[in-house]
Amino acid sequence: MTPVVIFCLLFIAISIGLLYLVLRKNPYPVPRGGIQWMVTIMCTLLVCLSGFVIALEWSFSEHSDITSTPEQVEPFVFRLVSNQEAVNISDFNGSVVLLNFWATWCQPCITELPELDALQEAYGDIGLVVVTLSDEDLEELQLYDDLLPEKTVSGYVAPEELPEYFRHELQSGRPITYVIDGRGMIRERLLGAGTFEYFEGLVTPWLAELQS
């Protein structure tokens, strides 16, 4: 259960408790007077809003993870947001790569990026490389990076420059994340936003393989 869900459940409990205190002396559980109506409306709105946020949080955390026959990643080139330097995904062979496709218009993606930053900080020293790619304009991505600098390898690439496998997958929506082992094989595919703990559980076995 994420902190967001915990806080929302707390708000719901507080709202219900406040409603009980306000209405408990009434003959029927119906507001009487302006103050009671105001409190009732506010509490009802808070409960509805909290429920909506919980539903969104749960939908973001629904992963479509598929572990099938490992597939070799076809080399492709992207450019870094920071300096437009060209980088080939094959440059990271020998490291475990968490390859994430995202967009600034995708709210689940924005929710997920701090988790990816934390993952890079925690495991970057032992062979993990988190690559976050978007197909948006460079100016749009630079504006976002100025506001919230990423700690991942942040890049951009046109869809037509991607291998067919990734072009087809991106039609399913975003975010999409792939776990690529040290030999360049795709081991996991995830559709939907993930948490630090979720990603950690996926990459640590392949990081351990690097150390063995």
Secondary structure as UniProt FT lines:
FT   HELIX           3..23
FT   TURN            24..25
FT   HELIX           33..60
FT   STRAND          71..72
FT   STRAND          77..80
FT   TURN            81..83
FT   STRAND          86..88
FT   HELIX           89..92
FT   TURN            93..94
FT   STRAND          96..101
FT   TURN            104..105
FT   HELIX           107..123
FT   HELIX           124..126
FT   STRAND          128..134
FT   HELIX           138..147
FT   STRAND          153..156
FT   HELIX           159..161
FT   HELIX           164..170
FT   TURN            171..172
FT   STRAND          176..180
FT   TURN            182..183
FT   STRAND          185..191
FT   HELIX           196..211
//
